[in-house]
Amino acid sequence: MNIVACVCLIFVFFIVLGSNKFMVKDIKETQEQPINKLIPFAISIYDGGFGPGSALMNITYYLKNQYIYIKAVELTRIITFSSCTGAFLFYYFTGIVNWGIAIPVSIGSIVGSFLGLKIIPYIKTKWIQVLLPIIFFLLIVQVVSDLLT
């Protein structure tokens, strides 16, 4: 499974590198494009099967569709919330929720999302263009290191 995740991350990494010049637009340049539901569905399958990098893939998808960065992050948060809620319900009804982990992770996620959405308006477009490929690369390094150990 890690091999498939690694291949998917590398594929998206090259998409990000190839499209980085037009991916992040300023607010004045933005004209949102219609959403193709197949790609978010495929990203959600990847999220359910592997997890790492799926939020970045969603953000990248929305940025490529000319959404401003803050809107891309907001839409990704909605998708992540839906995904986590579905996973929680699955684990809850099968009786395998570890509340000692679930509660602190939920609280941390809420606090992190709140802080992130407060900080995002101050992040410059150029920083995003540099950070997205770096984060993808670090995820690939992590998955490859997990494969080798």
Secondary structure, DSSP 4 states (H G I P E B T S, - for coil): -HHHHHHHHHHHHHHHHHHHHHHS--GGG--PPPPPTHHHHHHHHHHHHT-TTHHHHHHHHHHHTT--HHHHHHHHHHHHHHHHHHHHHHHHHTT---HHHHHHHHHHHHHHHHHHHHHGGGS-HHHHHHHHHHHHHHHHHHHHHHHH-
